[in-house]
């Protein structure tokens, strides 16, 4: 008789609170399906160089969502150093972006190639070709090293090197 009462109490509990358990199950399933618990949702986008070289815009994108399309990093640095600079070299270091493991790539000079006065924006773009490409919404970090010459007085002096990190989710190509 006592076992029968325990079964009855359990059934009353399930009938009374079963809807709440079912709703909780649906909420957890929705959160898991939407990617709310993926590492990408806890990572922040950033583009950090030294304070006098701010990075106002940056994007890491694929030309299309089709597999095998190369990832492209595009960003802008603003010369806030207080003197003209001439960029002489750019390198990119990334993990599993283009090639397997940690790879360093030689980059192109900013466009247009010239001495950048204080306040000028420098546009950089690099295409990571190779067999190892991310998917849309994958989170990647790229370390960028920029060598430049100080052109406050002629001849220009240097070279000086600054580096920064760009962390962003991979997007589809902006329109």
Order of alpha helices (4+ residues) and beta strands (2+ residues): alpha-beta-beta-beta-beta-beta-beta-beta-beta
